[in-house]
Amino acid sequence: MPLTLQRLLRAAALSAAVVLAGCASLPPPQAERFSAARTDVADTRLAQIALASGQGMPTGFSGFQLMPEGPTAFNARLALARAAQKTLDAQYYILQDDASGKQFLGALLDAARRGVRVRLLVDDFYTAGKDALFAALASQPNFELRLFNPLAVRSGPLGLRLALSLADFRRFNRRMHNKLFVADNSLAITGGRNIADEYFMRSDVANFIDLDVLVSGPVVPELSDTFDDFWNSAQTRPIDNLMRVPADSEVTRSWLQARLAGAAPATTERDTDVLGHAPIERQLQAGRLVQIPGDGRAIADTPKKVAMDDPEASFADSVTQRTIAMLSGATSEVVMVSPYFIPGEDGVKLLQMAVDNKVQVIVLTNSLDATDESLVYAGYAKYRYRMLKAGVRVFELGAKLAPRQAGLGDFRSSSGRLHAKVALVDRRRIFLGSMNLDGRSARLNTEIGILVDSPALAEQFGKLMTLRSMGAYELRLRGEGEGVEWIEHDADGSQKLITDEPGASWLGSFKDWLLLKLLPEDLL
C-alpha cells in the first residue's frame, strides 16, 4: 500500500480549515538510547533449530523457505514469538488495530512477560488512534516501542494530523516501508506483508496475494544489523518522547488485557501449503525447518534516506539500485512482480535494451480493478503500450480472477489484489522484500530485502508464477496505435478477449488523468 500524494491531498483537504490555526512541532529529541541485537543466543532453541536446518549446506549459505499463503505467514510469526527465549525485533510500515494486529501484539506482550526483550519499530503514518495502546505496551517490562519519522500531531484522524503537519511536508511524505521480524537473532521473516487482516486472508472485502520468506543462517544477523540501524537512527523516536507512558500498574495491565482481547483466532492452515510445506509450528516442533540453501545477503536503505533532498543521493546504493543492477545482469530471462509498477522513461529504455539483447522480460502487476491505488496504476498505464511494443510480456492480476486459484488461499467472497514484490533473473537470482518498482521506493521511502543466488529457490518461486492460472490477464497490442486488449485464460485452456479495461470508468480515468498532469511521477 503506497503513500501517494493523491492520498495526502485528499486527507489534508478534509481538514484544510484547521491549517489556518497553525502547525505543531515535535518535542526536542531525548538523549540517545542505543541498543543492539543480542548475540548470546547460541543456547536458544531457535538457534539450535536454525543450526540443524542448515546442516549440509555449503559454508556461508543461508536457508530460505517461501511462504506464499497468508495463514502460514501469520501463524509463523506467532510460532516464532512463542518460541523465542531472549529477543524479538519487529519492524513494520503498517500495524493495524484489527484481529491480526491484536493477536500479533498479544504474542509480543506474552513474550515480554516471559522475559524476552521485545523491540517494536513502527512507521508513524498509520498510527492514528493507537497512541494509548502503544504507550501502554511500552510501559511493560522488556517491551520497547519506537516510531519512525513521527508526525507532531498525535491525536485525531489521519487527515487532521496531516493538515496540521503541512509545514513539514517532507517528513510525512517519506516513510519507512520496511517489513522485518527477527526471533532470537536466529530466524527471520521478511517480504511484502504488513500486519493487518488483508495481508493474511482475513478480510471480507479484499485480500492481498503476497510473499514472505523465512530465513536462517548468515543473512539473519545481517537483517538484525539493518534493524539496529533504524532503531538507533535520528529519524526514530522512543514512544515516551512523544507522549506520556503510564506506570506499569494493575490498571494498565488490565486495560491492555481488555484492549487486546477478543481477537478472532488465526485462519486455520492447511496440512501442507501450495508448496507442500507443513505449518512452521510443526516444523519447529520437529526441530528442523524446510530450508532451501542459497548464497544470500540482506540489503536495506539507510534511514537517512528520508532526510535526503538530492534524488540521486537517495537513489545511490539503495535497495532499488542494487536490484536494478541484478536485473541488468540478466542473460536469458527477467521476471518482475510489483503491485505498484512505474518504470519511468529510463526504465522503459532498460526494458527495451534487455529485449533487444534476447532477454525475455515478464512483468506482473495489478489490473485497474485489483489495485488499491488507481493513480499509481494510471502512472504505470502510460508506459504500458510502449512496453508491449518493445516485446515485454505484461500480465495484470484480476480482482475476481485471482480468487479462482485455490492454491493462493481461501478468498471466500473477497476480491484479490497483488502485493508481492519479487524479481527473478535467469531462474537463479532472486530479490524478495518490501520494494516496489516505482520512484517512491527508489527515492523517497526506505526499503529492505534479500538477494539470493539459488536455482532451487528460483525454481520454487517459478511454481507459484503460473501466470495464466493464478488469475492474471495477459495483455497484448490491439493494433498499431490502437491501444491494448486483455486476454482472460481459463483453466480449461479457453480464452476470453476483453477490449474494455477491467474496472475502468470515465470519471475515475478523467480524475487520474488530471492528477497526473499536476503531480511529479516520483510522488505517486
Buried (B, 14 or more C-beta within 10 A) or exposed (E): BBBBBBBBBEBBEBBEEBBEEEBBEBEEEEEEEEEEBBEEBEEBBBBBBBBBBBEEBEEEBBBBBBBBBBBBBBBBBBBBBBBBBBBBBBBBBBBBBBBBBBBBBBBBBBBBBEEBBBBBBBBBBBBBEBBEBBBBBBBBEBBBBBBBBBBBBBEBEBBBBBBBBBEBEEBBBBBBBBBBBBBBBBBBBBBBBBBBBBBBBBBEEBBBBBBBBBBBBBBBBBBBEBBBBBBBBEBBBBBBBBBEBBEBEEEBBEBBEEBBEEBEEBBEBBEEBBBEBBBBBEBBEEEBBBBBBBBBBBBBBBBBBBBBEEEEEBBEEBBBBBBBEBBEEBEEBBBBBBBBBBBBEEBBEBBBEBBEEEBBBBBBBBBBBBBBBBBBBBBBBEBBBBBBEBBBBBBBBBBBBBBBBEBBBBBEEBBBBBBBBBBBBBBBBBBBBBBBBBBBBBBBBBBBBBBBBBBEBBEBBEEBBEBBEBBBBBBEBBEEEEEBBBBBBEEEEEEEEEEEBBBEEEEBBEBBEEBBEEBEBBBB
